């Protein structure tokens, strides 16, 4: 949603499905720098770039490494503020 790709309505719909399945929809309070450090060691890293699998819409995904470090930090830092 923050990148302007996934519609807000799709995000709300997905969150409801996850909640109905009894799964968490909020991230635990983690240190942003530790999460970013762990991401750099993930199997999806290619040529020193973290690749992400992102949703365009429900059922339509794409892979990209075009996510800015500042956006990653913003999303992780703000995750505990979401309701």
C-alpha positions as CSV (number, residue, x, y, z in Angstrom):
1,X,0.0,0.0,0.0
2,X,2.8,2.4,0.9
3,X,4.4,1.8,-2.5
4,X,1.1,2.5,-4.3
5,X,0.8,-1.0,-5.7
6,X,-1.6,-2.9,-3.5
7,X,-5.0,-1.3,-2.9
8,X,-6.0,-0.5,0.6
9,X,-9.2,-2.6,0.2
10,X,-7.2,-5.7,-0.7
11,X,-5.0,-5.1,2.4
12,X,-8.1,-4.9,4.7
13,X,-9.6,-8.0,3.1
14,X,-6.3,-10.0,3.5
15,X,-6.0,-8.9,7.1
16,X,-9.6,-10.1,7.9
17,X,-8.9,-13.5,6.4
18,X,-5.7,-13.8,8.4
19,X,-7.5,-12.8,11.6
20,X,-10.3,-15.3,10.9
21,X,-7.7,-18.0,10.6
22,X,-6.5,-17.1,14.1
23,X,-3.1,-15.9,12.9
24,X,-1.4,-12.7,14.0
25,X,-1.7,-9.6,11.9
26,X,0.7,-7.4,13.9
27,X,4.5,-7.7,14.1
28,X,6.1,-8.2,17.5
29,X,8.1,-5.3,18.8
30,X,11.5,-6.0,17.2
31,X,14.6,-3.9,16.8
32,X,14.5,-2.5,13.2
33,X,18.3,-2.8,12.7
34,X,18.2,-6.5,13.8
35,X,15.5,-7.3,11.3
36,X,17.3,-5.5,8.5
37,X,20.5,-7.3,9.4
38,X,18.7,-10.7,9.3
39,X,17.1,-9.8,6.0
40,X,20.6,-9.4,4.5
41,X,21.3,-13.0,5.2
42,X,18.0,-14.3,3.7
43,X,18.0,-16.8,0.8
44,X,16.3,-14.2,-1.3
45,X,19.3,-11.9,-1.4
46,X,20.9,-11.7,-4.8
47,X,23.9,-9.6,-5.7
48,X,23.7,-8.0,-2.2
49,X,20.1,-6.8,-2.8
50,X,17.2,-8.1,-0.8
51,X,14.4,-9.4,-3.0
52,X,10.8,-9.1,-1.9
53,X,7.7,-11.0,-3.0
54,X,5.0,-8.3,-3.1
55,X,1.3,-8.3,-3.9
56,X,-0.1,-6.3,-6.8
57,X,-3.5,-7.6,-5.9
58,X,-5.0,-10.7,-4.2
59,X,-3.5,-13.7,-6.1
60,X,-1.1,-11.5,-8.2
61,X,2.5,-11.2,-6.9
62,X,5.8,-10.0,-8.2
63,X,9.5,-10.1,-7.2
64,X,11.5,-7.0,-6.8
65,X,14.6,-5.6,-5.2
66,X,13.4,-2.0,-5.8
67,X,12.4,-1.3,-2.2
68,X,14.4,1.6,-0.7
69,X,16.1,1.0,2.7
70,X,14.2,4.0,4.1
71,X,10.9,2.5,3.2
72,X,11.9,-0.8,4.8
73,X,12.8,1.1,8.0
74,X,9.6,3.1,7.9
75,X,7.4,0.1,7.5
76,X,9.2,-1.9,10.2
77,X,9.3,1.0,12.6
78,X,5.6,1.8,12.1
79,X,4.4,-1.8,12.2
80,X,3.6,-1.6,15.9
81,X,1.6,1.6,15.4
82,X,-0.8,-0.1,12.9
83,X,-4.3,-1.1,14.2
